Amino acid sequence: MRVRVEGDSMRPALLPGDWLLVRRRARIRPGDVVVARLPGNQERLIVKRAAWREAGGWWLESDNQRAAGRRDSWDFGPVTDVVGRVVLRYWPPRRRAR
């Protein structure tokens, strides 16, 4: 599946407008970037880093904890509905130095 990044919560690894290729039901390890359904709003997908797995699901964190509007497991706890693992950022093909 393909997913477009919105917001700054995964900076500097991912920027708004980046497009990602996601492998559904892939094996997840701590440190992987994943796509999950937002707890409380199953229609919305979130892109986060898998920190660790516990009995209640995966603990997912933003790389940029200071991003405006960021939401992760510090707000809603462990996540059970992880859709897949990000395997590739394919767009834009190159980034310019900022």
C-alpha positions, 0 to 999 in steps of 0.5 A, a space after each residue: 500500500 502507499 501512504 503520504 506523510 502529513 505533519 511534522 511528527 516524524 521529522 527529520 526521518 520523514 517530511 510532509 509530502 513524502 510518499 511511502 511504500 508499506 508492506 501489510 502484515 509484515 514482521 515488525 521489530 523495534 525501531 521500524 517505521 510503521 503505519 497503524 490505525 489511530 486509536 479512537 478514529 479507525 479511519 485515520 492512519 498514522 506513521 510512527 516508530 515502533 518502540 517496543 511490544 507489550 501485552 497490549 500491543 505496540 508502543 508507537 512514538 513520534 520521532 519529533 516529540 515537539 511537533 504541533 499536534 503530534 499524537 502517539 502512544 504517550 497519548 493513547 497507549 499501546 496500539 493493537 491495529 498496526 497495518 504494516 511496516 514502511 519499506 521504502 520512501 519513494 517520493 520525492 526521489 531526492 531531497 535538497 539540502 535545507 
